[in-house]
Amino acid sequence: ASTSICDNQQTSISVTNGVDGNLYKLYRGSGTYVTEATADGFGTLLISDNISTAGNYYVTAEEPGNNCGTSPQSDPVTLTVNQGLGSNIALTDDVADNTRCQGSGSNTFEITGGSSTNSYAWNISGGGTISGSGRDITVNWSPTASGTSTISVTITSQCGNTTSESVDINTLSAPSKPEISIASTSICDNQQT
């Protein structure tokens, strides 16, 4: 048997065939003692309701006054602990002051902090395309991009929790090409126009 919980949750382990007066000991892994409980009656006995560490768990039984030893180990149950979002999640980039000049090129955007097991869904509102996935991506800018482009990411934990981060990047155009004129009057070499 197995179950999964999130890293901020707990679960319980019970003996389903408890015998009145028997002592039941709970172990994790290769023999790490966790806790114990004595059955008060027959049937289901809750051994612990605050289990939160991943691993394989098993139980042994001892009968008071019986000098024949401890029972064989129960079949194990497995607990998997899924990670939440984690802390200190931030979106960083290599765009100075979040402003760039128009033209082709690329910039890197990265999520720092959070759990290493999170998944990431990136999006850009316009002006370029995204390459890569995971914690960091590259935005390849369109040569004609202008104005504000929003790069956003939705972060999802193993437990299904989500959070979002975004940044606005402003693309500035170079000044317009000047148009000039000259007077159509002919001048002599000692004159100006």
C-alpha positions as CSV (number, residue, x, y, z in Angstrom):
1,A,0.0,0.0,0.0
2,S,1.2,3.5,-0.6
3,T,0.0,7.1,-0.3
4,S,1.2,10.6,-1.1
5,I,0.9,13.8,0.8
6,C,2.2,17.4,0.4
7,D,5.1,18.6,2.4
8,N,2.9,20.6,4.8
9,Q,0.5,17.7,5.5
10,Q,0.5,14.6,7.8
11,T,-1.1,11.2,7.5
12,S,-1.9,8.4,9.9
13,I,-0.9,4.8,10.2
14,S,-3.1,2.2,11.8
15,V,-3.1,-1.5,12.6
16,T,-6.3,-3.0,11.2
17,N,-6.2,-6.3,13.2
18,G,-5.2,-5.1,16.7
19,V,-5.4,-7.5,19.6
20,D,-6.4,-6.2,23.0
21,G,-3.3,-5.6,25.2
22,N,-0.7,-6.1,22.4
23,L,2.0,-3.5,22.0
24,Y,2.5,-2.3,18.4
25,K,5.7,-0.5,17.4
26,L,6.0,1.5,14.2
27,Y,9.3,1.7,12.3
28,R,10.6,3.5,9.2
29,G,13.1,2.4,6.7
30,S,15.7,-0.1,7.9
31,G,14.6,0.0,11.5
32,T,14.2,3.6,12.7
33,Y,11.8,3.6,15.6
34,V,9.0,6.0,15.2
35,T,6.4,5.4,18.0
36,E,4.2,2.7,19.6
37,A,0.7,2.1,20.9
38,T,-1.0,-0.5,23.0
39,A,-4.3,-1.9,21.7
40,D,-7.3,-1.3,24.0
41,G,-9.8,-3.7,22.4
42,F,-9.8,-5.5,19.1
43,G,-9.8,-4.2,15.6
44,T,-8.4,-1.0,14.2
45,L,-5.7,0.7,16.3
46,L,-4.4,4.2,15.4
47,I,-0.6,4.1,16.0
48,S,0.2,7.7,14.8
49,D,-1.7,10.5,13.1
50,N,1.2,12.8,12.5
51,I,3.4,11.0,10.0
52,S,5.1,13.4,7.6
53,T,8.4,11.9,6.7
54,A,8.7,10.0,3.4
55,G,9.7,6.3,3.5
56,N,8.6,2.7,4.0
57,Y,6.9,2.0,7.3
58,Y,6.2,-1.3,9.1
59,V,4.8,-2.5,12.4
60,T,5.7,-5.3,14.8
61,A,3.6,-6.7,17.6
62,E,4.5,-7.8,21.1
63,E,2.2,-9.7,23.4
64,P,2.7,-9.0,27.2
65,G,3.6,-12.2,29.1
66,N,4.5,-14.0,25.9
67,N,8.2,-14.9,25.9
68,C,8.1,-16.2,22.3
69,G,9.4,-12.9,20.8
70,T,8.1,-10.3,18.5
71,S,5.8,-10.8,15.6
72,P,7.1,-10.8,12.0
73,Q,7.1,-7.4,10.4
74,S,3.9,-6.2,8.8
75,D,3.9,-5.7,5.0
76,P,5.3,-2.2,4.5
77,V,3.3,0.9,3.5
78,T,5.1,3.6,1.5
79,L,4.7,7.3,2.1
80,T,5.7,9.8,-0.7
81,V,6.0,13.4,0.3
82,N,5.4,15.8,-2.6
83,Q,7.0,19.2,-2.5
84,G,5.1,22.4,-2.4
85,L,6.1,25.6,-4.2
86,G,8.9,26.5,-1.8
87,S,10.0,29.9,-0.8
88,N,11.8,33.0,-2.1
89,I,10.5,32.6,-5.7
90,A,11.5,35.5,-8.0
91,L,11.7,36.2,-11.7
92,T,15.1,37.6,-12.8
93,D,16.4,38.8,-16.2
94,D,19.4,40.2,-17.9
95,V,17.6,43.3,-19.4
96,A,19.2,46.4,-17.8
97,D,16.4,48.4,-16.1
98,N,13.9,46.2,-18.1
99,T,14.5,48.4,-21.1
100,R,16.0,47.4,-24.4
101,C,16.6,48.9,-27.9
102,Q,14.6,47.8,-30.9
103,G,16.3,45.2,-33.1
104,S,16.9,41.5,-33.0
105,G,18.7,39.9,-30.0
106,S,17.8,37.8,-27.0
107,N,17.6,37.9,-23.3
108,T,17.5,35.3,-20.5
109,F,14.7,35.1,-17.9
110,E,15.0,32.8,-14.9
111,I,13.1,31.7,-11.8
112,T,15.2,31.7,-8.6
113,G,14.1,30.1,-5.3
114,G,11.3,27.6,-4.9
115,S,11.3,23.9,-5.0
116,S,13.4,22.0,-7.6
117,T,10.4,19.8,-8.4
118,N,8.2,22.7,-9.7
119,S,7.1,22.9,-13.3
120,Y,6.9,26.1,-15.3
121,A,4.7,27.5,-18.1
122,W,6.1,30.5,-19.8
123,N,4.4,33.1,-22.0
124,I,5.2,36.3,-23.8
125,S,2.6,38.9,-24.7
126,G,4.3,39.9,-28.0
127,G,7.5,41.1,-29.5
128,G,9.4,37.8,-29.5
129,T,9.4,34.1,-29.1
130,I,10.4,31.8,-26.2
131,S,13.0,29.1,-26.5
132,G,13.7,26.6,-23.7
133,S,11.7,25.5,-20.7
134,G,12.0,24.8,-17.0
135,R,13.5,27.4,-14.6
136,D,15.1,29.5,-17.3
137,I,14.2,30.5,-20.9
138,T,15.5,32.7,-23.7
139,V,13.4,35.3,-25.4
140,N,14.4,35.9,-29.0
141,W,13.2,39.4,-29.9
142,S,11.5,40.3,-33.2
143,P,13.5,43.0,-35.1
144,T,10.3,45.1,-35.2
145,A,9.3,44.7,-31.5
146,S,8.3,47.9,-29.9
147,G,6.5,49.1,-26.8
148,T,5.9,46.8,-23.8
149,S,6.1,43.0,-23.8
150,T,5.1,41.0,-20.7
151,I,7.0,37.9,-19.9
152,S,5.0,35.7,-17.4
153,V,5.4,32.3,-15.9
154,T,3.0,30.1,-14.0
155,I,4.7,27.9,-11.5
156,T,3.1,24.6,-10.4
157,S,4.2,22.4,-7.5
158,Q,3.9,18.6,-7.2
159,C,1.0,19.3,-4.9
160,G,-0.8,21.4,-7.5
161,N,-0.3,24.8,-5.9
162,T,0.3,27.6,-8.4
163,T,1.8,31.0,-8.3
164,S,2.7,33.5,-11.1
165,E,5.5,35.9,-11.8
166,S,5.8,38.5,-14.6
167,V,8.0,41.3,-15.8
168,D,7.3,44.1,-18.4
169,I,10.1,44.8,-20.9
170,N,10.0,48.1,-22.7
171,T,11.5,48.2,-26.2
172,L,12.5,51.6,-27.4
173,S,12.9,52.6,-31.0
174,A,15.8,54.7,-32.4
175,P,14.8,58.2,-33.4
176,S,13.1,58.5,-36.8
177,K,15.3,59.0,-39.9
178,P,15.6,62.8,-40.4
179,E,14.4,64.3,-43.7
180,I,16.2,67.3,-44.9
181,S,15.8,69.9,-47.6
182,I,17.9,72.5,-49.3
183,A,16.9,75.7,-51.0
184,S,16.7,75.3,-54.7
185,T,18.3,78.7,-55.4
186,S,21.7,78.6,-57.2
187,I,24.4,80.4,-55.3
188,C,27.9,81.6,-56.1
189,D,31.0,80.3,-54.4
190,N,31.1,83.2,-52.1
191,Q,27.5,82.9,-50.9
192,Q,25.5,80.8,-48.5
193,T,22.0,79.4,-48.5
